[in-house]
Amino acid sequence: MRRDFTYVDDLVEGIRRLIDAAPGTAPVGPFDSLSPVAPWRVVNIGNGAPVPLMEFVAAIEDATGQTATKRLLPMQPGDVPATWADATLIEALTGPLPRTDIRAGVQKFVDWYRGYYAV
């Protein structure tokens, strides 16, 4: 399975940039979700690059120095093999967004967690 993980600082930066990109009246392209009757649009923020779940687990193991206990199960009802974000619209509105690598993002999160909780 593959998932599109987005580092929290990258998400916050995308939201911060949207503050300066209030919806006007003209779409920025055929992919724009700008409402024709109200000043709003739906914007997807994400890395746009799905990562295999086992690569994500390996990044957590490396960052924590611990080996995960894995219980590999078959696909669960309602689950999908892969998800990822299409950041075309937000990047058309705000320019290229930061895309923190999965290993760097997990390491930063583990470092923050350990510091915050004094672990």
Rosetta constraint file for C-alpha pairs under 8 A:
AtomPair CA 1 CA 52 HARMONIC 5.68 0.50
AtomPair CA 1 CA 53 HARMONIC 5.80 0.50
AtomPair CA 1 CA 80 HARMONIC 7.72 0.50
AtomPair CA 1 CA 81 HARMONIC 4.77 0.50
AtomPair CA 1 CA 82 HARMONIC 5.73 0.50
AtomPair CA 2 CA 50 HARMONIC 5.34 0.50
AtomPair CA 2 CA 51 HARMONIC 5.03 0.50
AtomPair CA 2 CA 52 HARMONIC 4.23 0.50
AtomPair CA 2 CA 53 HARMONIC 5.54 0.50
AtomPair CA 2 CA 81 HARMONIC 6.27 0.50
AtomPair CA 2 CA 82 HARMONIC 4.53 0.50
AtomPair CA 2 CA 83 HARMONIC 6.49 0.50
AtomPair CA 3 CA 50 HARMONIC 4.71 0.50
AtomPair CA 3 CA 51 HARMONIC 5.35 0.50
AtomPair CA 3 CA 52 HARMONIC 6.56 0.50
AtomPair CA 3 CA 53 HARMONIC 6.70 0.50
AtomPair CA 3 CA 82 HARMONIC 5.70 0.50
AtomPair CA 3 CA 83 HARMONIC 5.13 0.50
AtomPair CA 3 CA 84 HARMONIC 6.21 0.50
AtomPair CA 4 CA 46 HARMONIC 6.92 0.50
AtomPair CA 4 CA 47 HARMONIC 6.18 0.50
AtomPair CA 4 CA 48 HARMONIC 6.31 0.50
AtomPair CA 4 CA 49 HARMONIC 5.69 0.50
AtomPair CA 4 CA 50 HARMONIC 4.14 0.50
AtomPair CA 4 CA 51 HARMONIC 6.06 0.50
AtomPair CA 4 CA 83 HARMONIC 6.05 0.50
AtomPair CA 4 CA 84 HARMONIC 4.61 0.50
AtomPair CA 4 CA 85 HARMONIC 6.64 0.50
AtomPair CA 5 CA 46 HARMONIC 7.18 0.50
AtomPair CA 5 CA 47 HARMONIC 6.53 0.50
AtomPair CA 5 CA 50 HARMONIC 7.11 0.50
AtomPair CA 5 CA 51 HARMONIC 7.32 0.50
AtomPair CA 5 CA 102 HARMONIC 7.11 0.50
AtomPair CA 6 CA 10 HARMONIC 6.72 0.50
AtomPair CA 6 CA 11 HARMONIC 6.67 0.50
AtomPair CA 6 CA 46 HARMONIC 5.41 0.50
AtomPair CA 6 CA 47 HARMONIC 5.45 0.50
AtomPair CA 6 CA 99 HARMONIC 7.54 0.50
AtomPair CA 6 CA 100 HARMONIC 7.48 0.50
AtomPair CA 6 CA 102 HARMONIC 7.97 0.50
AtomPair CA 7 CA 11 HARMONIC 6.50 0.50
AtomPair CA 7 CA 99 HARMONIC 7.68 0.50
AtomPair CA 7 CA 100 HARMONIC 6.18 0.50
AtomPair CA 7 CA 102 HARMONIC 7.66 0.50
AtomPair CA 7 CA 105 HARMONIC 5.57 0.50
AtomPair CA 7 CA 106 HARMONIC 7.95 0.50
AtomPair CA 8 CA 12 HARMONIC 6.19 0.50
AtomPair CA 9 CA 13 HARMONIC 6.12 0.50
AtomPair CA 10 CA 14 HARMONIC 6.29 0.50
AtomPair CA 10 CA 97 HARMONIC 7.20 0.50
AtomPair CA 10 CA 98 HARMONIC 5.66 0.50
AtomPair CA 10 CA 99 HARMONIC 6.46 0.50
AtomPair CA 10 CA 100 HARMONIC 7.00 0.50
AtomPair CA 11 CA 15 HARMONIC 6.35 0.50
AtomPair CA 11 CA 45 HARMONIC 6.56 0.50
AtomPair CA 11 CA 46 HARMONIC 7.17 0.50
AtomPair CA 12 CA 16 HARMONIC 6.04 0.50
AtomPair CA 13 CA 17 HARMONIC 6.18 0.50
AtomPair CA 13 CA 97 HARMONIC 7.65 0.50
AtomPair CA 13 CA 98 HARMONIC 7.85 0.50
AtomPair CA 14 CA 18 HARMONIC 6.35 0.50
AtomPair CA 14 CA 45 HARMONIC 6.76 0.50
AtomPair CA 14 CA 90 HARMONIC 7.66 0.50
AtomPair CA 14 CA 94 HARMONIC 7.95 0.50
AtomPair CA 14 CA 97 HARMONIC 6.64 0.50
AtomPair CA 15 CA 19 HARMONIC 6.77 0.50
AtomPair CA 16 CA 20 HARMONIC 7.68 0.50
AtomPair CA 17 CA 21 HARMONIC 6.85 0.50
AtomPair CA 17 CA 94 HARMONIC 6.09 0.50
AtomPair CA 18 CA 22 HARMONIC 6.78 0.50
AtomPair CA 18 CA 90 HARMONIC 7.79 0.50
AtomPair CA 18 CA 93 HARMONIC 7.68 0.50
AtomPair CA 18 CA 94 HARMONIC 6.86 0.50
AtomPair CA 21 CA 93 HARMONIC 6.38 0.50
AtomPair CA 21 CA 94 HARMONIC 6.95 0.50
AtomPair CA 23 CA 34 HARMONIC 7.15 0.50
AtomPair CA 23 CA 39 HARMONIC 5.52 0.50
AtomPair CA 23 CA 40 HARMONIC 5.86 0.50
AtomPair CA 23 CA 41 HARMONIC 7.04 0.50
AtomPair CA 24 CA 39 HARMONIC 6.66 0.50
AtomPair CA 25 CA 34 HARMONIC 7.88 0.50
AtomPair CA 25 CA 36 HARMONIC 7.69 0.50
AtomPair CA 25 CA 39 HARMONIC 7.45 0.50
AtomPair CA 26 CA 34 HARMONIC 7.90 0.50
AtomPair CA 27 CA 32 HARMONIC 5.68 0.50
AtomPair CA 27 CA 33 HARMONIC 7.74 0.50
AtomPair CA 27 CA 34 HARMONIC 6.02 0.50
AtomPair CA 28 CA 32 HARMONIC 6.06 0.50
AtomPair CA 28 CA 89 HARMONIC 7.84 0.50
AtomPair CA 28 CA 92 HARMONIC 6.93 0.50
AtomPair CA 28 CA 93 HARMONIC 7.37 0.50
AtomPair CA 31 CA 88 HARMONIC 7.76 0.50
AtomPair CA 31 CA 89 HARMONIC 6.70 0.50
AtomPair CA 32 CA 41 HARMONIC 7.61 0.50
AtomPair CA 32 CA 89 HARMONIC 6.14 0.50
AtomPair CA 33 CA 41 HARMONIC 5.05 0.50
AtomPair CA 33 CA 42 HARMONIC 5.77 0.50
AtomPair CA 33 CA 43 HARMONIC 7.58 0.50
AtomPair CA 34 CA 39 HARMONIC 7.28 0.50
AtomPair CA 34 CA 40 HARMONIC 5.93 0.50
AtomPair CA 34 CA 41 HARMONIC 4.42 0.50
AtomPair CA 34 CA 42 HARMONIC 7.36 0.50
AtomPair CA 35 CA 39 HARMONIC 6.39 0.50
AtomPair CA 35 CA 40 HARMONIC 5.85 0.50
AtomPair CA 35 CA 41 HARMONIC 6.03 0.50
AtomPair CA 43 CA 87 HARMONIC 7.76 0.50
AtomPair CA 43 CA 89 HARMONIC 6.48 0.50
AtomPair CA 43 CA 90 HARMONIC 6.05 0.50
AtomPair CA 44 CA 85 HARMONIC 6.29 0.50
AtomPair CA 44 CA 86 HARMONIC 6.28 0.50
AtomPair CA 44 CA 87 HARMONIC 5.68 0.50
AtomPair CA 44 CA 89 HARMONIC 7.38 0.50
AtomPair CA 44 CA 90 HARMONIC 6.84 0.50
AtomPair CA 45 CA 85 HARMONIC 6.55 0.50
AtomPair CA 45 CA 86 HARMONIC 7.41 0.50
AtomPair CA 45 CA 87 HARMONIC 5.64 0.50
AtomPair CA 45 CA 90 HARMONIC 6.91 0.50
AtomPair CA 46 CA 84 HARMONIC 7.37 0.50
AtomPair CA 46 CA 85 HARMONIC 5.00 0.50
AtomPair CA 46 CA 86 HARMONIC 7.05 0.50
AtomPair CA 46 CA 87 HARMONIC 6.22 0.50
AtomPair CA 47 CA 84 HARMONIC 7.57 0.50
AtomPair CA 47 CA 85 HARMONIC 6.50 0.50
AtomPair CA 47 CA 87 HARMONIC 7.58 0.50
AtomPair CA 47 CA 99 HARMONIC 5.69 0.50
AtomPair CA 47 CA 100 HARMONIC 7.90 0.50
AtomPair CA 48 CA 84 HARMONIC 5.43 0.50
AtomPair CA 48 CA 85 HARMONIC 4.74 0.50
AtomPair CA 48 CA 86 HARMONIC 5.76 0.50
AtomPair CA 48 CA 87 HARMONIC 6.62 0.50
AtomPair CA 49 CA 84 HARMONIC 6.32 0.50
AtomPair CA 49 CA 85 HARMONIC 7.65 0.50
AtomPair CA 50 CA 82 HARMONIC 7.06 0.50
AtomPair CA 50 CA 83 HARMONIC 6.60 0.50
AtomPair CA 50 CA 84 HARMONIC 5.54 0.50
AtomPair CA 51 CA 55 HARMONIC 6.68 0.50
AtomPair CA 51 CA 56 HARMONIC 6.96 0.50
AtomPair CA 51 CA 102 HARMONIC 7.97 0.50
AtomPair CA 52 CA 56 HARMONIC 6.66 0.50
AtomPair CA 53 CA 57 HARMONIC 6.28 0.50
AtomPair CA 54 CA 58 HARMONIC 6.05 0.50
AtomPair CA 55 CA 59 HARMONIC 6.21 0.50
AtomPair CA 56 CA 60 HARMONIC 6.42 0.50
AtomPair CA 56 CA 102 HARMONIC 7.07 0.50
AtomPair CA 56 CA 103 HARMONIC 7.68 0.50
AtomPair CA 57 CA 61 HARMONIC 6.19 0.50
AtomPair CA 57 CA 68 HARMONIC 7.47 0.50
AtomPair CA 58 CA 62 HARMONIC 6.10 0.50
AtomPair CA 59 CA 63 HARMONIC 6.08 0.50
AtomPair CA 59 CA 102 HARMONIC 7.33 0.50
AtomPair CA 59 CA 103 HARMONIC 5.26 0.50
AtomPair CA 59 CA 106 HARMONIC 6.49 0.50
AtomPair CA 59 CA 107 HARMONIC 7.66 0.50
AtomPair CA 60 CA 64 HARMONIC 6.02 0.50
AtomPair CA 60 CA 103 HARMONIC 7.95 0.50
AtomPair CA 60 CA 106 HARMONIC 6.32 0.50
AtomPair CA 60 CA 107 HARMONIC 7.55 0.50
AtomPair CA 61 CA 65 HARMONIC 5.55 0.50
AtomPair CA 61 CA 66 HARMONIC 5.10 0.50
AtomPair CA 61 CA 67 HARMONIC 5.37 0.50
AtomPair CA 61 CA 68 HARMONIC 6.42 0.50
AtomPair CA 62 CA 66 HARMONIC 7.06 0.50
AtomPair CA 63 CA 106 HARMONIC 6.88 0.50
AtomPair CA 63 CA 107 HARMONIC 5.15 0.50
AtomPair CA 63 CA 110 HARMONIC 6.56 0.50
AtomPair CA 64 CA 110 HARMONIC 6.98 0.50
AtomPair CA 75 CA 79 HARMONIC 6.54 0.50
AtomPair CA 75 CA 80 HARMONIC 7.89 0.50
AtomPair CA 87 CA 91 HARMONIC 6.07 0.50
AtomPair CA 88 CA 92 HARMONIC 6.13 0.50
AtomPair CA 89 CA 93 HARMONIC 6.30 0.50
AtomPair CA 90 CA 94 HARMONIC 5.92 0.50
AtomPair CA 90 CA 95 HARMONIC 7.42 0.50
AtomPair CA 91 CA 95 HARMONIC 4.45 0.50
AtomPair CA 91 CA 96 HARMONIC 5.15 0.50
AtomPair CA 91 CA 97 HARMONIC 6.63 0.50
AtomPair CA 100 CA 104 HARMONIC 6.57 0.50
AtomPair CA 100 CA 105 HARMONIC 5.91 0.50
AtomPair CA 101 CA 105 HARMONIC 6.00 0.50
AtomPair CA 102 CA 106 HARMONIC 6.07 0.50
AtomPair CA 103 CA 107 HARMONIC 6.11 0.50
AtomPair CA 104 CA 108 HARMONIC 6.11 0.50
AtomPair CA 105 CA 109 HARMONIC 6.14 0.50
AtomPair CA 106 CA 110 HARMONIC 6.12 0.50
AtomPair CA 107 CA 111 HARMONIC 6.06 0.50
AtomPair CA 108 CA 112 HARMONIC 6.10 0.50
AtomPair CA 109 CA 113 HARMONIC 6.01 0.50
AtomPair CA 110 CA 114 HARMONIC 6.05 0.50
AtomPair CA 111 CA 115 HARMONIC 6.16 0.50
AtomPair CA 112 CA 116 HARMONIC 5.90 0.50
AtomPair CA 113 CA 117 HARMONIC 5.94 0.50
AtomPair CA 113 CA 118 HARMONIC 7.88 0.50
AtomPair CA 113 CA 119 HARMONIC 7.71 0.50
AtomPair CA 114 CA 118 HARMONIC 5.35 0.50
AtomPair CA 114 CA 119 HARMONIC 4.65 0.50
AtomPair CA 115 CA 119 HARMONIC 6.71 0.50
